[in-house]
Amino acid sequence: MIKRMLGIWAFVWAQTLAPMASAADLAVVISNVDYNDLPVRAAHADVRNLRPALQRAGFQYVEIVNLRAQNLSDRMPRIGERMMQADRVIVVLAGHFATMRGRSFLVTVDRADRSSFNIGRFGLALDAILNVLRTKQGNALLAIASTSGEPEIGWRLEPGYHLGGLPQGVTVVTGQPRQITQFLPEMLVPGRPMLEVARAAPDGLRVMGYIPVSRAFIEQSAPPSADPNAERNAWRRAVDADTVAAYRIYLVAYPNGRFAAEARARIDDLSLSPQDRARIDEEALNLNRDRRARLQQYLTILGFDTRGIDGVFGPRTRNAITSWQQSLGIPATGFLSANQVARIERDGARRAEELRREAEQRKREQEARDREYWQQTGAGASEQGLIAYLQRFPNGLFAAEANARLKQIERDKRRQARLEERLAWDDAVIQGTIASYQAYLNAYPNGTFSAEARARINALSQPQIPPSVLQQARAAEDALGLDPFRRRLVEAQLDRLGLAPGSVDGNFTNETRQAIARYQTLNNQQATGYVTRDVLVLLLVSALGR
């Protein structure tokens, strides 16, 4: 039955879809007051007071008081045809409503045994009304006047109405009958923006669907002007002021003017929140992934860690951008403008160059001290000099050479040493303790390996990096959250610097740890072998220098 009634409406209205001449605006008010088997809704008579305001606004007024089942097949199709022909349409529905499976109906006043099987015979479907109004995009309004406490309408029918997805371009107002009667005349004021009216709505009244920022439901016509340049001059004044109020003044005078669309677009833009405007501005930059990754790199160098350099602006990168903006005292939106992108790139490149020069200077100074001490200790000419050099520069420029020479010296000594002394020395080396080396010296105070034994005792007596410090260093590296990309970058830069980190595969092996320690020594940092934030920044700087 429901489908049959909707079919009648659809057939009649479909005949009106062909092009037709412009017609007058139409207001349809249906007020159900005296129900035969449901509580009387006298308050719905209030909506009949809308007639003077609607007629003053130029609307043809059609009214049905106490809609009956017969009206659904005789009067409503004709009214539907007039709605299709009108330029603007306002429909006001007041009475009892019922809903079945998400579809809602204005219930007719007939006495009837209503149920989910026959509600189509005793109810005007809201979606049928909305289907007509959707053809009037921007010029259609549906008002639903309903009081609280709907009674039970019939079997398997839910009391009240339900509004799902509304058609585009249709404004819907819901509330008490008296609220509707007081509110709608405000929407009929020529030139008054719909959003302004909606914001002034009283508590309990809802405005949904199409609510444009600057457009009025009824635009105010501009008086004829003898000046052919009047509109252009009005537009120039609006552009010069560039405010919402200025563009509205233009639209009031020229609602359909040459610049009306541009004025409305500018009002929408000016009405955006700073966050929305910043997001739109950044999207317009079309930053590709490589450039985003470079910006993340520069932000990290500037001290605002993005926790990843992958070209994806996720929450952590947005937080870094926000912190950077706050540091400059500019609006902290978390989105970048063209000027801000240029500033990050400029300041980041400048800071990278500063850090690169500082690192190179430290490296030169360290290497100068390294070479000077190598010469002071005999440039590897003696065992004592080699041992002294390695004690000061265990990861120095000549460390590999010094270690190789000491091993050769030891091999030479072993060939010369007596069997008993060699056994004593081997035993001391295996134990590798101060006591074992001291025992060797007690037995061979002037033995072949005496100098090496004293050197090893001295090395073992030196303060070592405490386990707690190493544990803290490991935790600090874990906190950096190094992804595979940044791990490979660290290894690649260590390899480029000749520090032998092993394979560049993102896996930190013992070779990698030793290379990190050597790099830390070169930069006057504690040689823990774990990546710190300073090490990461310095390696990022060296990567930018490629």
VEXZA-704281 format. One record per residue (C-alpha): residue number from 1; z negated, y, x negated. Coordinates in pm, whole numbers, plus 50000, padded with zeros to 5 digits. Layout:
residues N
pos, up, north, east
NUM, Z, Y, X $
...
END
This chain:
residues 546
pos, up, north, east
1, 50000, 50000, 50000 $
2, 49915, 50236, 49717 $
3, 50250, 50170, 49553 $
4, 50427, 50226, 49889 $
5, 50269, 50570, 49939 $
6, 50338, 50674, 49580 $
7, 50693, 50554, 49629 $
8, 50738, 50789, 49926 $
9, 50616, 51083, 49715 $
10, 50829, 50984, 49417 $
11, 51144, 50951, 49632 $
12, 51103, 51286, 49801 $
13, 51014, 51474, 49484 $
14, 51292, 51309, 49286 $
15, 51545, 51474, 49520 $
16, 51422, 51813, 49401 $
17, 51464, 51755, 49027 $
18, 51821, 51890, 49020 $
19, 51865, 52253, 48899 $
20, 51769, 52505, 49166 $
21, 51725, 52879, 49203 $
22, 51397, 53040, 49101 $
23, 51136, 53014, 49376 $
24, 50814, 53192, 49456 $
25, 50477, 53087, 49315 $
26, 50290, 52841, 49537 $
27, 49921, 52772, 49600 $
28, 49820, 52455, 49789 $
29, 49459, 52437, 49910 $
30, 49337, 52112, 50071 $
31, 48983, 52133, 50206 $
32, 48821, 51831, 50370 $
33, 48513, 51944, 50559 $
34, 48453, 51735, 50872 $
35, 48458, 51366, 50786 $
36, 48428, 51129, 51082 $
37, 48227, 50866, 50896 $
38, 48100, 51045, 50582 $
39, 47860, 51335, 50527 $
40, 47998, 51676, 50630 $
41, 48100, 51891, 50336 $
42, 48064, 52239, 50482 $
43, 48040, 52388, 50132 $
44, 48406, 52297, 50081 $
45, 48497, 52567, 50328 $
46, 48423, 52807, 50042 $
47, 48757, 52730, 49880 $
48, 48935, 52877, 50184 $
49, 48809, 53215, 50065 $
50, 49061, 53192, 49778 $
51, 49345, 53291, 50011 $
52, 49325, 53672, 49966 $
53, 49312, 53649, 49584 $
54, 49602, 53403, 49571 $
55, 49819, 53609, 49800 $
56, 49744, 53929, 49609 $
57, 49863, 53751, 49295 $
58, 50196, 53679, 49468 $
59, 50140, 53313, 49559 $
60, 50271, 53167, 49883 $
61, 49968, 53006, 50045 $
62, 49975, 52657, 50198 $
63, 49656, 52516, 50345 $
64, 49552, 52182, 50490 $
65, 49207, 52164, 50645 $
66, 49077, 51811, 50699 $
67, 49359, 51603, 50549 $
68, 49432, 51291, 50755 $
69, 49609, 50966, 50671 $
70, 49914, 51068, 50875 $
71, 49950, 51386, 50665 $
72, 50014, 51171, 50357 $
73, 50348, 51065, 50500 $
74, 50452, 51372, 50701 $
75, 50319, 51698, 50553 $
76, 50252, 51604, 50189 $
77, 50614, 51510, 50097 $
78, 50734, 51850, 50225 $
79, 50459, 52027, 50035 $
80, 50550, 51824, 49727 $
81, 50910, 51944, 49756 $
82, 50797, 52307, 49770 $
83, 50575, 52251, 49465 $
84, 50873, 52122, 49270 $
85, 51076, 52431, 49360 $
86, 50804, 52684, 49272 $
87, 50778, 52862, 48937 $
88, 50399, 52846, 48919 $
89, 50175, 52606, 49112 $
90, 49802, 52605, 49184 $
91, 49650, 52307, 49370 $
92, 49290, 52315, 49494 $
93, 49134, 51992, 49624 $
94, 48792, 51986, 49796 $
95, 48617, 51696, 49963 $
96, 48498, 51342, 49894 $
97, 48663, 51148, 49608 $
98, 48687, 50777, 49531 $
99, 48803, 50590, 49223 $
100, 48958, 50245, 49185 $
101, 49027, 50104, 48836 $
102, 49046, 50450, 48684 $
103, 49273, 50598, 48956 $
104, 49114, 50863, 49176 $
105, 49186, 50979, 49531 $
106, 49088, 51267, 49761 $
107, 48965, 51072, 50066 $
108, 49108, 51166, 50407 $
109, 48868, 51255, 50690 $
110, 48975, 50963, 50919 $
111, 48717, 50709, 51027 $
112, 48828, 50390, 50854 $
113, 48715, 50068, 50694 $
114, 48827, 50177, 50346 $
115, 48849, 49940, 50051 $
116, 49033, 49894, 49725 $
117, 49311, 49723, 49924 $
118, 49396, 50017, 50151 $
119, 49277, 50331, 49969 $
120, 49643, 50436, 49937 $
121, 49654, 50481, 50317 $
122, 49337, 50691, 50323 $
123, 49352, 50885, 49998 $
124, 49569, 51141, 49817 $
125, 49621, 51015, 49460 $
126, 49529, 51266, 49188 $
127, 49787, 51119, 48951 $
128, 50059, 51191, 49211 $
129, 49955, 51558, 49206 $
130, 49943, 51562, 48826 $
131, 50287, 51402, 48803 $
132, 50430, 51700, 48991 $
133, 50231, 51955, 48793 $
134, 50348, 51809, 48461 $
135, 50697, 51949, 48541 $
136, 50549, 52304, 48536 $
137, 50416, 52298, 48180 $
138, 50214, 52610, 48114 $
139, 50242, 52719, 48478 $
140, 50033, 52457, 48659 $
141, 49664, 52451, 48752 $
142, 49462, 52187, 48938 $
143, 49115, 52274, 49066 $
144, 48883, 51998, 49188 $
145, 48587, 52116, 49397 $
146, 48323, 51849, 49441 $
147, 47949, 51854, 49501 $
148, 47707, 51609, 49345 $
149, 47589, 51291, 49514 $
150, 47909, 51125, 49640 $
151, 47838, 50857, 49905 $
152, 47971, 50502, 49904 $
153, 48332, 50529, 50026 $
154, 48431, 50165, 50068 $
155, 48438, 49815, 49923 $
156, 48512, 49802, 49547 $
157, 48554, 50182, 49538 $
158, 48358, 50390, 49292 $
159, 48229, 50722, 49432 $
160, 48365, 51039, 49266 $
161, 48674, 51107, 49058 $
162, 48784, 51018, 48704 $
163, 49016, 51223, 48482 $
164, 49181, 51033, 48200 $
165, 49458, 51170, 47981 $
166, 49584, 51495, 48130 $
167, 49955, 51584, 48126 $
168, 50062, 51832, 47862 $
169, 50077, 52191, 47983 $
170, 49848, 52140, 48287 $
171, 49518, 52327, 48320 $
172, 49239, 52148, 48512 $
173, 48922, 52314, 48647 $
174, 48632, 52116, 48797 $
175, 48309, 52237, 48950 $
176, 48116, 52327, 49265 $
177, 48327, 52477, 49548 $
178, 48160, 52817, 49519 $
179, 48209, 52820, 49141 $
180, 48579, 52740, 49185 $
181, 48614, 53022, 49438 $
182, 48455, 53273, 49201 $
183, 48637, 53151, 48889 $
184, 49002, 53119, 48993 $
185, 49054, 53492, 49069 $
186, 48967, 53563, 48705 $
187, 49250, 53332, 48600 $
188, 49486, 53539, 48819 $
189, 49421, 53868, 48638 $
190, 49757, 53969, 48484 $
191, 49757, 53960, 48105 $
192, 49409, 53807, 48067 $
193, 49426, 53519, 47812 $
194, 49335, 53180, 47958 $
195, 49102, 53095, 47669 $
196, 48908, 53416, 47729 $
197, 48864, 53324, 48097 $
198, 48763, 52967, 48008 $
199, 48497, 53087, 47764 $
200, 48343, 53302, 48038 $
201, 48315, 53007, 48280 $
202, 47967, 52956, 48430 $
203, 47750, 52658, 48346 $
204, 47857, 52348, 48536 $
205, 48222, 52449, 48561 $
206, 48463, 52280, 48320 $
207, 48806, 52396, 48208 $
208, 49023, 52124, 48047 $
209, 49377, 52050, 47940 $
210, 49610, 52338, 47859 $
211, 49404, 52641, 47748 $
212, 49618, 52859, 47519 $
213, 49455, 53115, 47291 $
214, 49666, 53419, 47379 $
215, 49873, 53335, 47684 $
216, 49770, 53445, 48033 $
217, 49834, 53232, 48341 $
218, 49999, 53542, 48489 $
219, 50154, 53768, 48228 $
220, 50138, 54140, 48287 $
221, 50479, 54295, 48334 $
222, 50563, 54591, 48117 $
223, 50663, 54912, 48293 $
224, 51022, 55011, 48228 $
225, 51061, 55244, 47933 $
226, 51333, 55496, 47873 $
227, 51290, 55457, 47498 $
228, 51520, 55175, 47373 $
229, 51304, 55144, 47059 $
230, 50974, 55123, 47247 $
231, 50933, 54747, 47212 $
232, 51024, 54746, 46842 $
233, 50778, 55029, 46776 $
234, 50505, 54841, 46968 $
235, 50577, 54533, 46758 $
236, 50557, 54732, 46434 $
237, 50219, 54870, 46536 $
238, 50096, 54516, 46607 $
239, 50224, 54387, 46272 $
240, 50070, 54679, 46084 $
241, 49729, 54612, 46241 $
242, 49772, 54233, 46218 $
243, 49477, 54156, 46448 $
244, 49441, 53938, 46755 $
245, 49374, 54247, 46967 $
246, 49687, 54425, 46841 $
247, 49914, 54130, 46919 $
248, 49757, 54092, 47265 $
249, 49830, 54458, 47336 $
250, 50195, 54391, 47251 $
251, 50203, 54081, 47475 $
252, 50047, 54266, 47768 $
253, 50328, 54519, 47748 $
254, 50605, 54269, 47664 $
255, 50503, 53918, 47777 $
256, 50861, 53797, 47746 $
257, 50968, 54031, 47468 $
258, 51180, 53957, 47164 $
259, 50871, 53904, 46950 $
260, 50649, 53731, 47210 $
261, 50669, 53385, 47051 $
262, 50594, 53526, 46706 $
263, 50301, 53726, 46846 $
264, 50149, 53417, 47007 $
265, 50196, 53216, 46689 $
266, 50025, 53490, 46489 $
267, 49734, 53501, 46735 $
268, 49693, 53124, 46704 $
269, 49695, 53156, 46326 $
270, 49440, 53438, 46323 $
271, 49219, 53238, 46559 $
272, 49201, 52942, 46322 $
273, 48871, 52872, 46148 $
274, 48866, 52940, 45771 $
275, 48845, 52563, 45714 $
276, 49153, 52492, 45926 $
277, 49350, 52776, 45767 $
278, 49260, 52658, 45418 $
279, 49367, 52302, 45501 $
280, 49701, 52420, 45642 $
281, 49759, 52643, 45338 $
282, 49695, 52352, 45098 $
283, 49922, 52118, 45295 $
284, 50198, 52378, 45270 $
285, 50178, 52359, 44888 $
286, 50310, 51998, 44898 $
287, 50116, 51903, 44584 $
288, 50247, 51574, 44452 $
289, 50017, 51304, 44316 $
290, 50075, 51389, 43950 $
291, 49981, 51752, 44003 $
292, 49673, 51655, 44202 $
293, 49568, 51425, 43916 $
294, 49614, 51709, 43669 $
295, 49398, 51937, 43888 $
296, 49128, 51667, 43895 $
297, 49148, 51651, 43515 $
298, 49112, 52027, 43480 $
299, 48821, 52041, 43729 $
300, 48639, 51774, 43526 $
301, 48698, 51969, 43204 $
302, 48562, 52283, 43376 $
303, 48241, 52096, 43460 $
304, 48315, 51986, 43819 $
305, 48344, 51608, 43806 $
306, 48584, 51463, 44066 $
307, 48459, 51109, 43987 $
308, 48814, 50987, 43939 $
309, 49155, 51108, 43824 $
310, 49389, 50928, 44059 $
311, 49577, 51205, 44240 $
312, 49389, 51138, 44567 $
313, 49176, 51424, 44702 $
314, 48895, 51221, 44856 $
315, 48541, 51335, 44948 $
316, 48424, 51352, 44582 $
317, 48719, 51567, 44480 $
318, 48660, 51790, 44784 $
319, 48295, 51827, 44677 $
320, 48407, 51923, 44326 $
321, 48649, 52184, 44468 $
322, 48373, 52319, 44694 $
323, 48133, 52351, 44398 $
324, 48402, 52525, 44193 $
325, 48469, 52772, 44476 $
326, 48095, 52839, 44516 $
327, 48065, 52910, 44144 $
328, 48325, 53187, 44184 $
329, 48171, 53331, 44500 $
330, 48482, 53262, 44710 $
331, 48490, 53087, 45051 $
332, 48390, 52726, 44984 $
333, 48631, 52539, 45209 $
334, 48703, 52243, 44982 $
335, 49077, 52313, 45011 $
336, 49296, 52495, 44759 $
337, 49527, 52792, 44797 $
338, 49825, 52861, 44571 $
339, 49623, 53122, 44379 $
340, 49331, 52882, 44335 $
341, 49560, 52605, 44209 $
342, 49704, 52850, 43956 $
343, 49353, 52958, 43851 $
344, 49228, 52601, 43800 $
345, 49535, 52522, 43592 $
346, 49500, 52842, 43389 $
347, 49123, 52820, 43335 $
348, 49138, 52443, 43280 $
349, 49410, 52477, 43017 $
350, 49216, 52756, 42846 $
351, 48892, 52556, 42845 $
352, 49077, 52246, 42724 $
353, 49217, 52447, 42434 $
354, 48870, 52581, 42352 $
355, 48720, 52234, 42355 $
356, 49009, 52101, 42150 $
357, 48959, 52370, 41885 $
358, 48583, 52309, 41882 $
359, 48636, 51933, 41845 $
360, 48891, 51984, 41568 $
361, 48656, 52222, 41389 $
362, 48369, 51972, 41413 $
363, 48598, 51699, 41293 $
364, 48714, 51907, 40995 $
365, 48355, 51995, 40903 $
366, 48244, 51632, 40941 $
367, 48537, 51508, 40736 $
368, 48469, 51770, 40469 $
369, 48105, 51654, 40442 $
370, 48227, 51295, 40444 $
371, 48477, 51350, 40159 $
372, 48229, 51560, 39960 $
373, 47962, 51290, 39974 $
374, 48219, 51023, 39889 $
375, 48293, 51213, 39570 $
376, 47923, 51276, 39502 $
377, 47848, 50902, 39521 $
378, 48126, 50820, 39279 $
379, 48417, 50765, 39518 $
380, 48340, 50395, 39536 $
381, 48306, 50344, 39164 $
382, 47957, 50191, 39180 $
383, 47766, 49960, 39405 $
384, 47480, 50208, 39441 $
385, 47722, 50484, 39537 $
386, 47890, 50266, 39798 $
387, 47556, 50172, 39950 $
388, 47441, 50535, 39957 $
389, 47765, 50646, 40119 $
390, 47743, 50384, 40394 $
391, 47383, 50472, 40467 $
392, 47486, 50830, 40547 $
393, 47832, 50767, 40694 $
394, 47834, 50415, 40840 $
395, 48145, 50503, 41041 $
396, 48291, 50749, 40791 $
397, 48641, 50798, 40662 $
398, 48584, 50559, 40372 $
399, 48352, 50315, 40552 $
400, 48612, 50039, 40573 $
401, 48697, 50081, 40206 $
402, 48330, 50090, 40105 $
403, 48248, 49774, 40301 $
404, 48548, 49597, 40152 $
405, 48444, 49692, 39798 $
406, 48084, 49584, 39854 $
407, 48202, 49247, 39979 $
408, 48418, 49210, 39673 $
409, 48128, 49310, 39448 $
410, 47911, 49051, 39618 $
411, 48177, 48784, 39572 $
412, 48203, 48876, 39206 $
413, 47827, 48861, 39166 $
414, 47807, 48527, 39334 $
415, 48048, 48386, 39081 $
416, 47830, 48516, 38802 $
417, 47491, 48433, 38949 $
418, 47304, 48123, 38863 $
419, 47283, 47852, 39126 $
420, 46910, 47905, 39190 $
421, 46946, 48281, 39237 $
422, 47247, 48234, 39463 $
423, 47047, 47997, 39681 $
424, 46757, 48244, 39696 $
425, 46993, 48525, 39788 $
426, 47168, 48315, 40052 $
427, 46833, 48230, 40206 $
428, 46735, 48601, 40216 $
429, 47066, 48695, 40381 $
430, 47034, 48421, 40642 $
431, 46687, 48544, 40743 $
432, 46802, 48905, 40718 $
433, 46449, 49052, 40723 $
434, 46261, 49294, 40499 $
435, 46027, 49011, 40402 $
436, 46313, 48778, 40298 $
437, 46477, 49044, 40081 $
438, 46140, 49137, 39931 $
439, 46080, 48769, 39848 $
440, 46409, 48761, 39661 $
441, 46311, 49075, 39465 $
442, 45974, 48925, 39379 $
443, 46153, 48626, 39234 $
444, 46439, 48821, 39075 $
445, 46331, 49184, 39023 $
446, 46635, 49246, 38804 $
447, 46858, 48983, 38964 $
448, 47225, 49003, 39035 $
449, 47161, 49105, 39396 $
450, 46854, 49321, 39338 $
451, 47033, 49650, 39413 $
452, 47181, 49506, 39732 $
453, 46840, 49367, 39835 $
454, 46674, 49708, 39792 $
455, 46956, 49872, 39985 $
456, 46917, 49629, 40272 $
457, 46541, 49675, 40277 $
458, 46599, 50050, 40290 $
459, 46852, 50011, 40574 $
460, 46618, 49786, 40772 $
461, 46338, 50035, 40720 $
462, 46543, 50317, 40871 $
463, 46469, 50400, 41237 $
464, 46706, 50217, 41472 $
465, 46824, 50338, 41812 $
466, 46548, 50216, 42047 $
467, 46652, 49965, 42316 $
468, 46533, 50209, 42582 $
469, 46778, 50472, 42454 $
470, 47061, 50220, 42460 $
471, 46962, 50120, 42813 $
472, 46969, 50484, 42921 $
473, 47309, 50531, 42757 $
474, 47444, 50225, 42939 $
475, 47309, 50358, 43271 $
476, 47463, 50701, 43205 $
477, 47803, 50540, 43143 $
478, 47769, 50335, 43463 $
479, 47691, 50655, 43655 $
480, 48025, 50799, 43548 $
481, 48193, 50534, 43761 $
482, 48480, 50491, 43517 $
483, 48777, 50344, 43698 $
484, 49038, 50130, 43513 $
485, 49260, 50435, 43468 $
486, 48990, 50635, 43286 $
487, 48882, 50332, 43080 $
488, 49237, 50286, 42956 $
489, 49258, 50659, 42887 $
490, 48942, 50639, 42672 $
491, 49081, 50343, 42477 $
492, 49424, 50505, 42438 $
493, 49275, 50824, 42296 $
494, 49046, 50634, 42058 $
495, 49348, 50435, 41942 $
496, 49553, 50753, 41898 $
497, 49273, 50895, 41684 $
498, 49287, 50585, 41461 $
499, 48942, 50454, 41557 $
500, 49060, 50096, 41628 $
501, 48923, 50028, 41980 $
502, 49119, 49703, 42018 $
503, 49353, 49637, 42313 $
504, 49415, 49926, 42555 $
505, 49343, 49728, 42870 $
506, 49041, 49896, 43033 $
507, 48804, 49626, 42901 $
508, 48534, 49768, 42672 $
509, 48488, 49504, 42399 $
510, 48268, 49519, 42087 $
511, 48561, 49678, 41908 $
512, 48576, 49947, 42178 $
513, 48200, 50009, 42149 $
514, 48227, 50048, 41771 $
515, 48520, 50288, 41812 $
516, 48318, 50493, 42062 $
517, 48025, 50501, 41818 $
518, 48257, 50620, 41539 $
519, 48394, 50891, 41767 $
520, 48040, 51001, 41858 $
521, 47947, 51021, 41491 $
522, 48252, 51238, 41424 $
523, 48138, 51474, 41699 $
524, 47772, 51493, 41593 $
525, 47651, 51283, 41886 $
526, 47412, 50990, 41892 $
527, 47625, 50683, 41815 $
528, 47522, 50459, 42105 $
529, 47870, 50318, 42165 $
530, 47852, 50415, 42534 $
531, 48069, 50681, 42697 $
532, 47886, 51001, 42789 $
533, 48020, 51282, 43001 $
534, 48071, 51491, 42686 $
535, 48274, 51210, 42525 $
536, 48484, 51177, 42841 $
537, 48556, 51549, 42856 $
538, 48648, 51562, 42486 $
539, 48884, 51266, 42526 $
540, 49040, 51428, 42834 $
541, 49097, 51739, 42627 $
542, 49263, 51538, 42351 $
543, 49480, 51370, 42617 $
544, 49599, 51710, 42738 $
545, 49698, 51792, 42384 $
546, 49955, 51512, 42363 $
END
